[in-house]
């Protein structure tokens, strides 16, 4: 009896915002390289778990969100195969490591030269990851794809990306795509919601010396195996929404009864669906009845 073979796809989104890394580790320039090394070891470990495991890596900063692996625009397979034959490395690992190391250095150097305090384009990276998973499903030849997304994020959330990020989260939930998040130094309300809605794991790291151990312990097992492990859970989740008018997170707001748009103050006309709202009329002072 033939066993059904499913493809396992992991898409990693890595935040390489140069302004955030520079502000956090001004006196320690080796932290970023150690984090990159931890991510590479994690990628190799994931590929070694099963021959059906496939990997993609997307990086984002304040300027762009792009794929580093697989990278169809750059062909490094010939160099990698020649190198791997000399040092005995597995060809797939050698190709991936060489590609990622070169691209990391190039992109981070570009980010440093054009350093800005703008937030990272997380919404664009999430969109690219979901599109890649969808294209992989279409070319899977009938095989089922168990896909999940791991976001390694350090910079703060941008309320202007709230609507796009939430649309990506609900699209992933509808496709049964698990979103995990590894938050570096800063808690992320967006990622807490993403992990909770899609059934993923959210974990906050404040000590980079154990980053590799955290990645292997928490995020390497598939969602099906996590039920048998004692993994950390998020007790407090920030479910605040961003208003559509000023893109700011609000605790209490006004919600359109037609399209559910959220505003931080009363709007006589919904900017999304153009619905007009009637102002509540003041109650007239009723004459007291004589007994």
N, C-alpha and C positions, 0 to 999 in steps of 0.2 A: 504494500500500500504506500503510495507516494505521499510524502509529507508536504504540506503547503509551505512554501518558502516566501516569507515577507521581507520586504526591504525596510531597513531601519535608517532613517535620515535625521541627522542632527545639524541644525543651522545655528551657528554661534554668531552673535552680534556683539562686537567689542567696541567700547567707547574709547577713542584715543584723542579726546579733546585736549590739545596741548596747553591751553590756558589753565584748565583744571589741574592737570598733572604738574605744571610748573608751580602753581599756587600751593599745592599740597606738599610737594617734596623739593623745596628749593635747595636744601642742604644735602640731599641724597639723590644723585642722578642715576644710581643703579637700580632704583625701585622699579622704574618702568621696564627695564630690560629683564629683571627678575620676573615680573608679571607676564611678560611675553614668553619667557621660557616656561613658566608654569602652564600657560595656555597651550603651548606646543606639546608639552608632555601629556597634557590632558587629551589633546587631539589624537596623538599616537596611541594612547591607552584605549580610546574609544574605538579606533579602527582595529585594534588587536583583539577586541572582545568577540567579534563575529565577522566572518568574511562577507556577510551581507550588509554590514554597516557602511554607510556613506556619510560624507561630511562636506559642509560648506561653511565658509566664514565671511562675514560681512563686517566692515569697519565703518564707523561714522565719526565725524567731527563737526565743527561748526560750518564747514564749507561743503561737505559732500558725504554721501553714503555710497559705498561701492563694494563689489566683491573682490576679495583677495584670493579665495580658493573655492571652487575652481575658477581660474582666470583664463578665459578663452582668447583674450587679446594678446597674451604673452605665451609663447611656447618655450618651456624650459625642460620638456621631457627628454630631449636628446642629451642635454648636459647632465641631467640628473641620472639617467641610466648609465652613462659612462662613469660618473663619479661613484655610483653605487656598486658597479662591478669591481671597482678598485678597492673600496673599503669594506665590502661585504654587507652594505646596508640593504634593507628591503626597498625596492624601487619606489613603491608608493610613498613610504615615509620620507625617503630622500627627496623626492620631487616636491612633496608638500612642504617640508621644512625649509628647503632652499627658497621656494617661492614666497613663503610667508615672511621669512627673515628679510629678504630683499625688499618686499613691498612694505613691511612695517617701517623699516628705516627710511624709505623714500617718502612715505606719507607723513610720518612724524616730522621729518625735516621740513617738508612743505608747510605743515601746520605751525611749526615754530617760527618760520619766516613770515607767515601771515597770521600771527597770533591775534585773536579777538576774544572778547568776553561773551560772545554769543553762544547760546546753548547748542548742544549737539543735535544733529538731525536724526533723532531716534525714530520719528514717524516714517521717514523715508527708508531707513534701514529695515524696519518691521515690514513695510510694504514690499520691499525687494525680497525679503525672506519668504513671505507668504506666496508671492508670485513664483519664486523658484520651487517651492514645494508643490504648487499647483502644476507647474510644467513637468515636474518629475512624475507626478501622478499620471499625467496624460501619456507619458512614454514608458510606463511601467509594464506594459504588455499584460494587463490583467492582474498583476500582482498587487497586493495591498501594501501601502507605504505607511509605516508607523513613524510619523514625523513629530519632532518637537523642536523648540527654539530655546536656546540659552542666551540670556542677555547679561553681559558683564558691563556694568555701568557705574561711573563715578560722578559725573557732573550732575548738577541739580536739574529738576524737572522744569520744563517750559510750558506754562499754562496755555500759550498760543498753539501748542500742538495737541491739546487735550482731545479735541473732537476726532482728529485723524488717528491718534493712538487708540482711543476707545473703539473706533470703527474696526481697527486691526484686531483688537482683542476679541471683540464679538465675532468677527469673521473666523479667527482661529478657533474659538469655542465651537462654532457651528461645524467646522471641519474636524473636530476632535484633535486639534493640535495643542499640545501642552506647552505652556510658556513658563520657563524657569528664570529666575533672576538672581544674580550675585551682585549685591550692592556694595560698592567700595566707599567707605568713609561717610557717605551721605545716604540716608534713607530715602526711598523713592515711593511716593504715593501711587504713581502710575503703575509701577511694577508690582506693588503689593496687590493692586486690583487685578492686574493681568494674571498673576500666579493664582490668586484665589478663584477667579472666574473660570480659568481653564484647567484647574486641578494641578497646578505646578507647585514648585517649592520656591519660597523667597527666603534668602539668607543674607544677613548683613555681616560684612567683614571689616573690622577695624585694625587688624594686625596682618600685614602683608607677608610676614615671615611664614605663615602657615597656609598661604593661599592654595598651593598645590594640594595639600592634604584635604582642604575643604572641597575643592573641585572634585577630587577623586571619591571622597566619602559621600557627598550629598548629590552631586549632579551626574556622576558617571552611571549609576544604576538606572535602568529603564523604569518608566512609571509602573509597570506591572510588578517589579521587584520591590518597589518602595514600601508596599504594604507590609512586607516582612521585616522592614528595618525601622529602627527608632530614630526617625529624622526630626529635626526641629520644625516647629509650626509657628505661624504668625498669630499672635493673640490679638494684637491691635492693628487694624487695617484702616487707612485713611481713605474713606469713600467720598470725600468732598468732590464736587463737580466744579467745572470752570464755566463762568457765565459767557454767553455768546456775544455780549456787547463789549466787554473790556478784557476778556480772556483771563480773568482772575478767579482764583479758587474762592468759593463762597460757602458759608455754613448754612445760611438761609437765603432763599431767592424766590423769584417769581417764575413760574413754569407756564408755558403756553399750553392750553388745554387741547390744541389741535395737533401740533408737531412736537410737543414736549421740549421746545427750546427753553433755555434757562437764562434769566436775566437777574442782575444784582439789584435792579430798581424797577419800579413799575413802568411798563411801556404801553402806550395807548394802541400801538400797532406792532405786531410781531414782524421783526426784520427778516425772518426765514420764510414764513408762509403767508405773510401779508394779512393775517387775520386781525380785525379791529376788535378791541375790547371796550365794553361800556364802562364808564366810570361809575362806581357805586353811588347811588343817590343818597343824600343825607336824609335820615328819617325825620318826618314832620312831627312837631310836638303835638301829640294828640290831646284834645281837650279832655280834662278829667270829667267823668260823669258824676252827676249829683246823685247821691244816694237818697 
